[in-house]
């Protein structure tokens, strides 16, 4: 069961999406990325992830500069998510804005790995 506060926070994050999240979402929403379905600002356990493809157990995190200051938290979070069977693709916002095709290629490779 998802805690009400977490659900409300995820909803708020969806409404306040960054420009980076908005453009990434435009590529992957509604199965637009070769039929792979993604959810955004999804609660998984005690965390909210930016994007998740449940079928592939793949999480995509678009990180801004604030993540440079929160590395221990991100490492613990990633370890917990890995223990739950998720793979994580972390992308810095400037990388997404400057090289979206390279990011989408990497995403495709991770989705189609066996």
Secondary structure, DSSP 4 states (H G I P E B T S, - for coil): ---HHHHHHHHHHHHT--HHHHHHHHHHGGGTBTTB--EEEEEETTEEEEEEETTTTEEEEEE-GGGGG-HHHHHHHHHHHHHTT-EEEEEEHHHHHH-HHHHHHHHHHHHH--
